[in-house]
Amino acid sequence: MRLSLSFLALLSFAISAPTQSLDFSSYGLTPRADPSLTGYLGVFFLGDKPSVYFYLSNGNNAINLKALNKGQPVINPTKGTQGVRDPSIIAGGGAEAGKKWYIIGTDLNIGKTTWDAAQRTGSRGIFVWESTDLVNWTGERLVTVEDATAGMVWAPAAIWDAEKGQYLVHWASKFYSTSDSKHTGSPSATRIRYAYTSDFKSFSTPKDYINKSPTNIIDLDILSLGSNAYARFMKDETAKTVFTEVSTTGLFGSWSRPAGATATIASGVEGPAVYWDNQVAGKAHLLLDFYGSDGYRPYESSDVKTGKWTASDRSGWPTNLRHGSVLPVTAAQVSALSSKWA
């Protein structure tokens, strides 16, 4: 996903972006290493192929993946543009924990449109599929979440909000004046929007979640650090970089760039996807999509709250994987996925 803004806007954002020395001393942060989790399931699109492809880890290695279904898509959308990008796999929360999973994604087939049209008169819906076993995916639907002033809905993802008891779903949109029904004029800056849902069928009225106007912000992913602390990762579309912010006061608390962290993790990237390591407590993995070259590359950190990441070994990492997500899975789930999609 790409937009543009002026150098002055970039300079303004760089100057105003806050940093904070976040106090974690009162937090019993023990990001989990979980012996019940023995593998990883990745869902991606490939190149500009707008379908959902499944990848499974070789053993319990978070950055060594192999294609399932002989490299063919597992999900081919039939609604909307008949193309899905940015698939995000979401584990059920609350009563659905361990019983339900969802895949959501962007309704966009760039082969049938242009980037300009996709931003002005693109889909305002979110693709949804659901599963009770991670193997069989049903219930395809395209749910409209924004009104007619929105130019598009891009890169939806979600996190279970235990305090709310619902899924917080977020995406990127930009908006046009109500008098500009054909969206031919200048839009607002792209911002992150959110809504709550219990079933990915009905959604609350969307509101702004991250608005750093005049800087365009897209592609948000959030990692729970425990004890109501979170790290979030997003793309600055002006600078074409991904950066991180941390909150110790919840999903709607005060977010800041950690003091001492580099300004950005990498340049010329998008689609951050973050997940914990199954075996090493405190270790996390972050995928960044180098969309102009070979797709996702993995990064890692042993101290996420500092905002410092280093490039990982890519010897077992496939090329051409595009903006998606990764879910840690159990041995039984690995076996079922392998049996179905080997």
C-alpha positions as CSV (number, residue, x, y, z in Angstrom):
1,M,0.0,0.0,0.0
2,R,1.5,3.3,-1.0
3,L,0.7,7.0,-0.7
4,S,2.8,10.2,-0.6
5,L,3.2,13.5,1.3
6,S,5.5,16.4,1.3
7,F,9.0,16.6,2.9
8,L,7.6,19.3,5.2
9,A,5.0,16.9,6.5
10,L,7.7,14.4,7.1
11,L,9.9,16.9,8.9
12,S,7.0,18.0,11.1
13,F,6.2,14.5,12.1
14,A,9.8,13.6,12.8
15,I,10.1,16.6,15.1
16,S,6.9,16.1,16.9
17,A,7.1,12.3,17.4
18,P,7.3,11.8,21.2
19,T,9.8,9.6,23.0
20,Q,9.4,8.4,26.5
21,S,11.4,6.5,29.1
22,L,8.7,3.9,29.8
23,D,8.7,2.5,33.3
24,F,8.2,-1.2,33.3
25,S,9.5,-1.7,36.9
26,S,6.1,-2.4,38.2
27,Y,5.2,-4.9,35.4
28,G,5.8,-8.6,35.8
29,L,6.5,-9.0,32.2
30,T,7.3,-12.6,31.3
31,P,6.4,-12.9,27.6
32,R,5.6,-16.5,27.2
33,A,7.6,-19.3,26.1
34,D,4.9,-22.0,25.8
35,P,5.8,-25.7,25.6
36,S,2.3,-26.5,24.2
37,L,3.1,-24.5,21.1
38,T,5.3,-26.5,18.7
39,G,5.1,-24.7,15.4
40,Y,3.9,-21.6,13.4
41,L,1.2,-21.1,10.8
42,G,1.8,-18.2,8.4
43,V,-0.8,-16.7,6.1
44,F,0.3,-14.4,3.3
45,F,-0.4,-13.3,-0.2
46,L,2.4,-13.7,-2.8
47,G,3.7,-11.0,-5.1
48,D,0.5,-9.5,-6.5
49,K,-1.4,-12.8,-6.3
50,P,-4.5,-11.8,-4.3
51,S,-5.3,-15.1,-2.5
52,V,-4.4,-16.6,0.9
53,Y,-1.4,-18.9,1.0
54,F,-0.5,-21.1,4.0
55,Y,3.0,-21.7,5.2
56,L,4.0,-24.0,8.1
57,S,7.2,-23.9,10.1
58,N,9.8,-26.6,9.8
59,G,9.7,-27.9,13.3
60,N,9.4,-25.2,16.0
61,N,11.6,-22.7,14.1
62,A,9.9,-19.3,13.9
63,I,11.7,-18.2,10.8
64,N,12.0,-21.4,8.7
65,L,8.8,-21.9,6.7
66,K,7.5,-24.3,4.0
67,A,4.6,-23.8,1.7
68,L,1.5,-25.9,2.2
69,N,-1.0,-27.1,-0.5
70,K,2.0,-27.5,-2.9
71,G,2.4,-23.8,-3.0
72,Q,-1.2,-23.1,-4.2
73,P,-3.6,-20.9,-2.4
74,V,-5.8,-22.3,0.4
75,I,-8.4,-19.5,0.1
76,N,-9.5,-17.9,-3.1
77,P,-12.0,-15.0,-2.5
78,T,-15.2,-15.1,-4.5
79,K,-16.8,-11.8,-3.4
80,G,-16.0,-8.1,-4.0
81,T,-12.9,-7.7,-6.3
82,Q,-12.2,-11.4,-6.0
83,G,-8.8,-10.5,-4.6
84,V,-7.6,-10.4,-1.0
85,R,-4.4,-8.8,0.3
86,D,-2.9,-8.4,3.8
87,P,-4.5,-11.5,5.3
88,S,-4.4,-11.5,9.1
89,I,-5.1,-14.7,11.2
90,I,-6.8,-14.0,14.5
91,A,-7.1,-16.5,17.4
92,G,-10.4,-16.6,19.2
93,G,-10.7,-14.8,22.5
94,G,-12.9,-15.2,25.5
95,A,-15.4,-18.1,25.0
96,E,-13.9,-18.6,21.5
97,A,-10.4,-19.2,22.7
98,G,-9.0,-22.5,21.3
99,K,-12.3,-23.0,19.4
100,K,-12.5,-20.3,16.7
101,W,-10.1,-18.6,14.4
102,Y,-10.7,-15.9,11.8
103,I,-8.8,-14.7,8.7
104,I,-9.6,-11.1,7.6
105,G,-8.1,-9.2,4.8
106,T,-8.2,-6.3,2.3
107,D,-10.7,-6.5,-0.6
108,L,-8.3,-5.5,-3.4
109,N,-7.3,-7.0,-6.7
110,I,-4.8,-4.5,-8.1
111,G,-4.9,-6.3,-11.4
112,K,-8.4,-4.9,-12.0
113,T,-7.8,-1.3,-10.9
114,T,-5.1,1.3,-10.3
115,W,-3.5,2.4,-7.0
116,D,-5.1,5.8,-7.4
117,A,-8.6,4.4,-8.0
118,A,-8.1,1.9,-5.1
119,Q,-7.5,4.8,-2.7
120,R,-10.4,7.0,-4.0
121,T,-13.2,4.5,-4.8
122,G,-11.8,1.3,-3.3
123,S,-13.7,-1.3,-1.3
124,R,-15.0,-0.2,2.1
125,G,-15.4,-3.7,3.3
126,I,-13.3,-6.3,5.1
127,F,-13.1,-9.9,3.9
128,V,-13.8,-12.5,6.7
129,W,-13.4,-16.3,6.8
130,E,-13.7,-18.4,10.0
131,S,-12.6,-21.9,11.2
132,T,-13.0,-24.2,14.1
133,D,-9.9,-26.2,13.4
134,L,-7.5,-24.0,11.3
135,V,-7.9,-26.5,8.5
136,N,-11.3,-25.8,7.0
137,W,-12.3,-22.2,6.3
138,T,-15.9,-21.2,5.7
139,G,-18.4,-18.4,6.0
140,E,-16.7,-16.0,3.4
141,R,-18.2,-12.6,3.8
142,L,-17.4,-9.0,2.9
143,V,-18.5,-6.7,5.6
144,T,-18.7,-3.0,4.9
145,V,-17.3,-1.0,7.9
146,E,-16.9,2.6,6.6
147,D,-19.4,5.0,5.1
148,A,-19.3,6.6,1.6
149,T,-16.9,9.3,2.5
150,A,-14.1,6.7,2.9
151,G,-11.8,6.1,-0.1
152,M,-10.8,2.6,1.0
153,V,-10.4,0.1,3.9
154,W,-6.9,-1.4,3.9
155,A,-4.9,-4.0,6.0
156,P,-7.5,-5.0,8.6
157,A,-6.2,-6.8,11.7
158,A,-7.5,-7.4,15.2
159,I,-6.6,-8.1,18.8
160,W,-8.8,-9.5,21.6
161,D,-9.5,-6.8,24.2
162,A,-10.1,-8.8,27.4
163,E,-11.2,-5.7,29.3
164,K,-13.9,-5.0,26.6
165,G,-14.6,-8.7,26.0
166,Q,-14.6,-8.1,22.2
167,Y,-12.2,-8.0,19.3
168,L,-10.7,-4.6,18.5
169,V,-10.5,-4.5,14.7
170,H,-8.4,-1.8,13.0
171,W,-7.7,-0.8,9.5
172,A,-6.5,2.2,7.4
173,S,-8.8,4.6,5.6
174,K,-8.7,8.1,4.2
175,F,-11.7,10.3,3.7
176,Y,-13.2,12.8,1.3
177,S,-15.6,15.7,1.8
178,T,-19.3,14.8,1.8
179,S,-19.7,17.2,-1.1
180,D,-17.1,15.3,-3.1
181,S,-19.2,12.2,-3.8
182,K,-16.9,11.0,-6.6
183,H,-13.8,11.5,-4.5
184,T,-12.0,13.5,-7.1
185,G,-10.5,16.1,-4.7
186,S,-7.9,16.0,-2.1
187,P,-8.5,13.5,0.8
188,S,-7.6,13.6,4.4
189,A,-4.4,12.0,5.6
190,T,-4.7,8.2,5.9
191,R,-5.3,7.2,9.5
192,I,-5.9,4.1,11.5
193,R,-9.6,3.4,12.3
194,Y,-11.1,0.9,14.8
195,A,-14.3,-0.8,15.7
196,Y,-15.4,-3.6,18.1
197,T,-17.0,-6.9,17.1
198,S,-17.9,-10.1,18.8
199,D,-18.5,-12.2,15.6
200,F,-16.8,-10.3,12.7
201,K,-20.4,-9.9,11.3
202,S,-21.5,-6.7,13.0
203,F,-19.2,-3.9,14.0
204,S,-19.5,-0.9,16.2
205,T,-19.4,2.6,14.6
206,P,-15.8,3.1,13.6
207,K,-13.7,5.8,15.2
208,D,-10.1,7.2,14.8
209,Y,-7.5,5.2,16.6
210,I,-4.2,6.7,15.2
211,N,-4.4,10.0,13.5
212,K,-1.0,11.7,12.9
213,S,-2.2,14.1,10.2
214,P,-0.7,15.3,8.0
215,T,1.4,12.1,8.0
216,N,-0.3,9.1,6.4
217,I,-0.3,6.0,8.7
218,I,-1.2,2.5,7.6
219,D,-0.5,-1.2,8.3
220,L,-0.9,-1.5,12.1
221,D,0.0,-4.6,14.1
222,I,-0.2,-4.8,18.0
223,L,1.6,-7.2,20.4
224,S,0.5,-7.7,23.9
225,L,3.4,-7.4,26.4
226,G,1.2,-8.4,29.4
227,S,0.0,-6.4,32.4
228,N,-1.9,-4.0,30.1
229,A,1.2,-3.1,28.2
230,Y,1.4,-3.3,24.4
231,A,3.8,-2.6,21.5
232,R,2.4,-1.4,18.2
233,F,4.0,-1.3,14.8
234,M,2.9,0.9,11.9
235,K,4.0,2.3,8.6
236,D,4.7,6.0,8.0
237,E,3.6,6.3,4.4
238,T,5.4,9.6,4.0
239,A,8.8,8.2,4.9
240,K,8.1,4.6,3.8
241,T,9.3,3.3,7.1
242,V,8.0,1.2,10.0
243,F,8.3,2.4,13.5
244,T,7.2,1.2,17.0
245,E,5.3,2.8,19.9
246,V,4.7,1.3,23.4
247,S,2.0,1.8,26.0
248,T,2.0,0.7,29.6
249,T,-1.5,1.9,30.1
250,G,-3.6,-0.2,27.7
251,L,-4.8,-0.1,24.2
252,F,-6.2,3.4,24.6
253,G,-3.4,4.6,26.9
254,S,-0.5,6.9,26.3
255,W,1.7,5.7,23.4
256,S,5.2,6.8,22.8
257,R,8.4,5.8,21.0
258,P,10.7,4.2,23.5
259,A,13.6,6.4,24.5
260,G,16.9,5.2,22.9
261,A,15.1,3.3,20.1
262,T,16.1,4.0,16.6
263,A,13.7,6.3,14.8
264,T,12.6,3.5,12.5
265,I,13.2,-0.2,12.2
266,A,13.8,-0.2,8.5
267,S,13.1,1.9,5.4
268,G,11.3,1.0,2.2
269,V,9.0,-1.5,4.1
270,E,5.4,-2.0,5.0
271,G,3.1,-4.7,6.5
272,P,4.6,-5.3,10.0
273,A,3.6,-8.6,11.5
274,V,4.8,-9.4,15.0
275,Y,4.6,-12.6,17.1
276,W,6.3,-14.2,20.1
277,D,8.8,-17.0,20.0
278,N,7.4,-20.4,21.3
279,Q,10.6,-21.4,23.0
280,V,12.6,-18.4,24.2
281,A,10.9,-16.3,26.8
282,G,11.0,-12.6,25.9
283,K,12.0,-13.1,22.3
284,A,9.7,-11.8,19.5
285,H,9.8,-11.9,15.7
286,L,8.8,-9.0,13.4
287,L,8.2,-9.4,9.6
288,L,8.7,-6.4,7.4
289,D,7.6,-6.4,3.8
290,F,10.2,-5.0,1.4
291,Y,7.5,-4.7,-1.3
292,G,9.9,-3.5,-4.0
293,S,12.1,-6.5,-3.8
294,D,11.8,-9.9,-2.2
295,G,8.8,-9.4,0.2
296,Y,9.0,-10.2,3.9
297,R,12.2,-10.3,5.8
298,P,12.4,-11.4,9.5
299,Y,13.7,-9.4,12.4
300,E,14.0,-10.3,16.1
301,S,14.2,-8.7,19.5
302,S,14.8,-10.0,23.0
303,D,13.5,-6.8,24.6
304,V,10.5,-5.5,22.6
305,K,9.8,-2.6,24.9
306,T,13.1,-1.0,23.9
307,G,12.0,-0.8,20.3
308,K,15.3,-2.2,19.1
309,W,15.3,-5.0,16.4
310,T,18.0,-6.8,14.5
311,A,17.8,-8.6,11.2
312,S,17.4,-12.4,11.5
313,D,19.0,-15.2,9.6
314,R,17.1,-15.7,6.3
315,S,18.5,-19.0,5.2
316,G,15.3,-20.8,5.9
317,W,13.0,-18.0,5.0
318,P,11.0,-18.1,1.7
319,T,11.1,-15.2,-0.7
320,N,8.1,-13.3,-2.1
321,L,5.9,-13.6,1.0
322,R,3.8,-10.4,1.2
323,H,1.9,-8.7,4.0
324,G,0.3,-11.3,6.2
325,S,0.6,-12.7,9.8
326,V,1.9,-15.7,11.8
327,L,0.1,-17.7,14.5
328,P,1.9,-20.1,16.9
329,V,0.2,-23.5,16.9
330,T,0.1,-26.8,18.8
331,A,1.4,-30.2,17.7
332,A,-2.1,-31.4,17.0
333,Q,-2.8,-28.4,14.8
334,V,0.5,-28.9,13.0
335,S,-0.5,-32.5,12.3
336,A,-3.9,-31.6,11.1
337,L,-2.6,-28.8,8.8
338,S,0.1,-31.1,7.4
339,S,-2.4,-33.9,6.7
340,K,-4.9,-31.6,5.0
341,W,-2.6,-29.3,3.0
342,A,0.7,-31.2,2.6
